[in-house]
Amino acid sequence: MASKFHLEIVTPDRMFYDDEVEMAVVRTTEGDVGILDEHISMVAPLKIGKIKIKKDGSLKEAAIAGGFVKVVQGATTIIADAAEWPEEIDIQRAEEAKQRAEKRLVADGSGIDTIRAEIALKKAINRLEVSEIRKR
């Protein structure tokens, strides 16, 4: 049996996850990082992406909308802007957000904040990709 560590994922709205796990994989600004028990201590910013959690041999995935990960001996804490399990994602709402962001990005010279539109597009695409997991 693989050794475990404590994983806590917190969002502004709720305690998203709080349990002992075998592994977590997060997307930092420097690339994907796999975290196992006794991982070296670190703090890193997270990109919009997926988190993969391995517990008791099974893998779960969730959508994460940026934040930070902190790893210290035996514990990992993720503070995320938002986190959703595949079954929590409103697919229609995510598709509409994607379409709105795409329209904003093609609008020419209308003063739309391009960076905000790009972030909204990335979040919507990430949510749609994670929602596909529940269809498997």
N, C-alpha and C positions, 0 to 999 in steps of 0.2 A: 504494500500500500504506500502510495506517495505521501510524503510529508505535507502538511497543510500550514497555511498562514491565514491570518484574519484579513478579510477584505470588507471595506466599508465604502459605499458609494452614496454621497449626499448631494442633493440638489436643493435649490432654494425652497421648493415645495414640500420635500419629504426625504425620509431616509429610504433611498431606493433599494439598497442591498446591504445586508449585514450578516456575514456568515464566514465559516471556515472553508477555504477552497484549496485546491491543488495547484491551480495556475490561473493567471489572468493575462490577457494580451490587450494592450491599449495602443492607440495611435498617437504618438507625440509629434511635436513639430520636427523632430529629427528622424522619424520613422517609427515602425512598430517595435514595441518592447514587450517581451515575454517576461512575466514575473513569476518566480517560483519561491518557495520558502528559502530563506537565507540569501535573498537577492541583496546586492549592495545597496546601501542607502542612497536615495536620490530624490530630487524634486524636478518635475518637468511639466511644461505646458502641454495640454492636449489639443489636438486638432479635432474638427468635426469628423466623426467616424464611428466605428463599431468597437464594442468591448466584447471580448470572448472570455467566458468564465468556465473553468473546468472544475466540477465538483463531483466526487464519487464516480469518476470515470465518464460522466456525461458532460456535454458541452452546451452552454447557453450563450446566446448573443443578444445584445441590446444596442440601441442607438444612443450615442453620446454627442451632445452639442458643445464640445469644447470644455475647457476647465483646466484643472491641474491634478497631477498624481504625485503623491508623496509615499515613498517606500522607506520604512525603517525596519529594523530587526523584528521579524515575525508579524508585521502588520503593514497593510497598504491602505491608504485613504485616497479616494478620488472625490474631488469637489467639482461637480459638473454643472454647467449652465442649465442643462436638461438631460434627462435620461428616460428612455422608454423601452419596454419589452415589445416584441413584435405584435403581440395581441392587443397592445394598448394604442397602437398607431391607427389613427383615422386616415385611411388611404385616400379617400376623396379630398379631405382637407389638405393632405400633403401634396396631392396632384395639383390642386388649385394654387397652393403656395408656389409650386414649381413653375406653373404657367405664368403667374403674376411676376415672379422674379425674372423669367425669361423675357417677358414683355418690357420690363423696366430696363433690361440690359440692351435691348435693341432700339429703345427710344433715343432719338438723337437730339442732343443739346437741350433736353427738357429740365436740366438741373437735378435730375434724380441722383441720389447718392449711389454711385456705382459699387462701392465697397459693400454697403449694406445689402444691395441686390445680389451680389455675388455670394455673400454669406447665407442669405435666405435661400438661394438656389442650392448651395452645398448641403444645407440642413434638410431641405425637401428631398433631394436625391438620396441622401443617407437614410432618411426615414423610409422612403419607398424601397430601397434595397433591403433594409432590415425587415420590412413588412413582408417581403417575399419568403422569409424564413418560415413563417407560419403556414405557407402553402406547400412546403415540402413534406 
